[in-house]
Amino acid sequence: MTPLSLHAVHATLGGRFANVNGQEVVAHYGDVGAEHAAFESTAGVIDLSCRSRLCLLGSDRLRFLNGQVTNNVKDLTVGQGCYAAFTSAKGRLQADANIYRLRDELLLDLEPGLAPAITQRLEGFIIADDVQVQDVAGHYGLLSVQGPRAWETVAGLGLSLAEPPALLAWTRVEAGEFGEIFCMKSLRAGAGGFDLFVPTAALAAVAERLIAAARERGGRVCGWNALELARIEAGIPRFGVDMDGSNLAPEAGIESRAISYSKGCYIGQEVIARIRTYGQVAKALRGLWLADALPALPQRGDKLYLGDKEVGYVTSAIASPRFQANLALGYVRRESNQPGTELQVMTADGPSAARVVELPFRSEAGSGSFKMQY
């Protein structure tokens, strides 16, 4: 497991650690409920330096990456970013990424542990292109602030950062002793949010100041477990959990954010375009409002049934603090995934009821909530 560079800092704050794809994360600081509440109502600061960070350099970087991912990178201007997916030649997902056009490079922000696989993929397609792939995780850490008071918290650093004007847009500042800091608008928990890419040498000092700014506004430092709760409540799928190499990109609920149908060729484009032209996908990611009384939450892979027919499976499940309900994400076959459809999920402890709902989750979706009769 690759440790966080701020491991000692987090330990001092009471952090309890976990492993995500071979990368160390802070699971929580002793009170997941309070950490989740910060994301919901104030501002939560989380160290996401576990995430992979790659940079593409060279004069052909825009054209090259545009042929690798599902979204339009070529037309980004400096200061802009986009969300995109890497797919195989058969249209299957291999990763998702936030991609930012910096002045002299492209920055890719990916799930923890994906840097080696994506580097290998990219370098395998570089033939006569002027493109270099660099792993920059050792040079820059990633601190994220999520919640309705996130920008107030970032501004509380006192670094004269300008607020990015749009989702996945970015601004930067030369912050004296801290060096060059980038600020990206990135919604990881459904409310307002910003990511700060900070030079490793300044990471501890910036983290300390950022946590203090959050506390002044009623927020706090938060861990991975609370972010996962907020992510699922917002209906945001995560690669490796809610989508993986078994899924076509249009199945995963990311089509409107991640796929351009006018950009031209990329790996997997023919399959994805054919799906759009000739029909819908056979299954799609949906929200599931679960029974109030559950012996245990469903596990990833637990099957969904309509009557006696298997129609899908669960990918994530939580007891939601926001909605005071049991929620899940899962794939449901097209003929059974209309909102309001009543299904059963087969858990290790027996069957339980599940209602298909639209994403993101809304409180009214649980009206007439139900309890499974055994």
N, C-alpha and C positions, 0 to 999 in steps of 0.2 A: 504493500500500500504506500503510495506517495504521500508524505505528510504535507499538511498546510504549512506555509512559511510562517504563519502566525500561530502555530500550535500552542506555544507557551502563553501567548496573549489570551487565547481563547480558554486555556486551562485555568488561568488566573480569574477569568470571568465566570467560571463554573461550567464551562463547556463539556459536554459528553460527546464522544466522537463515534463515527461510523464509517463504513466503507461503501463507496458508490463507484462501481466499475474500476476498482483498483485505486481510487483517489480518496483521500481522507476528507470528510466533511464534519462540521459540527452538527450532530443530530439535534441537540437542544441544550438549553442552559438551565434546565430544571423545572420549567413551567411552560409547556407547549401551548396551553390555553392562553396565557398572557402574551406569548409571542405571536400567536395567531391573531389575537385582538389588536396588536400593534399594526399588523398588515391591514386589518379591516378598518381601523378607525383613526390611526395616527400615522406613524412611520416606523417601519422595521428595517434595521440594518443587518445584512447578511453577507458573510464572506463567501463568494462564489469562485474563489481562486482555484477550486477543484475543476472548473470547466476547462475544456481544451481551447487553446488560442493559437491560431496559425496566421501567418502573414504571407501573402503572395507579392513578390516583387518582379520587376522586369517589364520591358516595354510591351509585351504581349499579354500581360496579366488579365486585362479586362476581356479581351476577345477569348482568351483561353478559358477563364472561369465561366464565361457566359455559355460556353459549350458543355459545361459540366453540370450545371444546376438548373432547376426548373423555373426560376424567376429571371427577370431581365436585369442583369448586372451591367451590361454594356452601356446603358443609358443613364446610370447613376452619375450624379455630379458630386464633386468633393463636398462633403457635409451631409450626404445622404446615405441611407442604408436600405436593405430589404431583407425579408425572410425568405428562405429557399430550402429546397430539399436536394440531396444527392440521390439519384435512382440508378438502378442497374439497367442494362439494355432491355430487360423485360418489364421495366417500370416499377420494380420493387424498391422500397425505401432502403437506403444505406446510411443516411444521417439527415438531420436538419441543421440549419445554421442561420444565425444572424450575420449578415455580410455588410461591411461598412467600407465605403470608398474614402480612404485617407488621401493625403496629397500625393504620396509616392508609393502607396501600397494598398492592398486590400486586406482587411482584417476579418477573419472568420472566427466567430464565437460558437463553439459546439458543446455538446454534452460531455460530461467527464469521461475520460478514457478513450476518446475517439481519435485523438491526434495521430497515432501511428497508422491506423487503418486508412484515414482520409489522406494522410501524406503519401502513403503507398499508392493509393488510387490515383491521386493527382500526378505524382511523378511517373506513374506508368503510362500516362497519356502525353507527357512532354517529350516531343521528338525534336523538332527544329525550332521550338518556341523559345523565346527569351522570357522564361519564367523560372523563378526560384521559390521554393516552399520552405518557410522557416517556422519552427516551433518557438513561439515567443512567450510561452507560459512562465519561463524562468525570468523574464525581463519585466513583465507587467502582471500585477495582481488584479483581481476583479472584486470590487465591493459594490453591492447593490442596495438601493434604498427603495422600498416598496410601501405604498399606502397613500391615502389622500393628502398627507402633509409631507410627501417625499421631497418635493421641490423646495419647500421651506427648509427642510433639513439640509439638503445639498447647499442651498444658499447660505446656511448657517456656518459653512466652512470658512466663509470670508475670503474666497479665492477669486472673486470677480468673474466667475463662470457665467456665461449667457445660457439661458434655458433653451434647449433644442426645440425648434419650432414644430416638429411633427414626429410621429412614431418612427423610431429607428433613425431619426436624424441625430447629428452629433455636433458638439462644440468642443473647443479645447482651450486650455490656458497654460501659459508658462508660469508655473507657480513657485518661482524662486527656489528655495531649498528643496521643495517637493519635486521639482522637475516638470515635465510635460504631462498634464492630466487630460484625459478625454472623458467626456460625459455624453452618454447615449440615452435617449428616451426609450425605455424597454419595459413593457408591462408583463411582469412575471406572476402577478397575483391578482390580476383583474382590475385593480384600481390604478392610480398614478404610480409611475416608477421610473427610476433612472439607474443606469450602470456607470460606474466610474472605473476606468482602466488607469491604474496608478503604478508608477515605477516601483519595483520591488523594494528598493532601498527606502522609499518613503511610505510604504504600505502601513506599517505599524502606527506611524504618527498620524496619517490621514484617517485610519480606522478609529483611533482614539478620539480624534476631533469630531468625526462623523457620529460616533456613538453618543458623545456628549451633546451634539446638536439635536439628535433624536430625543434624548432624554429631556432636554429643555422643552420639547414640544409634546411630551407625554408618551414618546415612543421608547424603543429599547433595541438591544441587540437580539437577533433571532437566529434560529437554526433551520436545518433542512426539513425537519418533520413538519414544522409550522408552515413552511413555504409549500410543501406538498399538499397540505390541507387546503390552502388558499388556491393553489393551482387547479386542483380538481374541482373545487367549488366554482371556479371560473370557467370550467370546461375546456381547459387547455391541455391537449395531449402532450406527453413527453416521450421522446424517442427512447427505445429500449424498454419501455413499460407499456404505453398505449399504442405504440406503432413500432414496427420492426421490419426485418427483411421478408416477412411473410405477407406484408401489406403493400398493395398498390397505393401510390400517393393520393389519388382521389378518394380512397376509402377513409382516410384518416381525419377528415374534417379540417384539413389545412388548405384546401383547394383555392379558396378566395384570397388567402394571404400569400401562398407560396408558389402558385403556378401561373405563368404567363402563357396564354395561347397565341400570342402574336410575335414572340421574340425570335422564332426560328429554331434551328436544330440544336438539340442537346441529347445527351445519352438518356435513353428511355422515352424520348419525345414521341416517337411513332406510336408506341403502345398507349400513352396517356392521351394523345390526340384522338386515337381510334375509339377509346372509351367515350370521349365526349361526343364524337360524331355519330356513333352507332348505338349508343345505349348507356345505361347507368351501370355502376358497379354492383356486384352481387350482394355485397354487404357494406355497411358504413358504421362509423363510430357514432354512438348515441349516448345520451344521458339516461341513467336508470335511477328512478326513485324507489328505494327499497322499503320493505316492511318495517314498521316501527319496532316490532319485537323480533330481534334476531338472536339466536344462540351464539352466533359468531359472524363477523363480516365475511363476505365471499372472498376467496383468494383468486389471484390472477390465473386465468384458465378455466375457472368454474363455468360449467355449461349453462346456457339459457334455453328454455323450452317454451313452445307454444303448444299446449296440450301435450301430446306424446312426441312431438316433432322437435328435434334439436335445431335451433335457429341462430345460435351465436354463443358468445363467451364473454366473460368479464375480464377487464384489464386492470382496473384500479377500483378500490372501494374504501370509503371513509365513513366515520361518524362525524358529520359536519357540525361544527360549532355555530356557523353562521345560520344554517337553516334548521338546526335542531332535528336533524333527520339523517338517516343512513342513505348515502348516495354512492353511485358507481358510474364508471365509464365502461363501455363494452361495445363489441361489434355485433350487429344484428342484421340478419338477412333482409333484403329489400322488401320482400312480401310481408315482413312482420315488424318493420321498424317505424311505422307511423306513430306520432305522438298519441299517447293514450292507450296504446296496445298493452294489454296485461299479459305478462310472462311469468315464468317461474325460473328461479336460479337454483341449481342443484349444488348445495354446499356439502362439505364433509359431514355436517350435522343434520342434513336433510334438506328438503325443498323449502323455498321461501318465495314470497311474491315480489315482483319487480314491475314497475310501470315505465314504459318508454316515454321520455320527455325531451323537449328541445334543449339545446345548449345555447348559451350558458344557462345553468340552473336558475330558476326563479322560485320564490316562495309559493306563488299560487299554483305551481305545478304539483305541489303536494296536497292540495285540497282534496278532501275525501280520502285521506291516507288510510292505509289498511293494515290489518294484522293477519298473518297467515294462520289458518286453522289447521292444527295437526291432528 
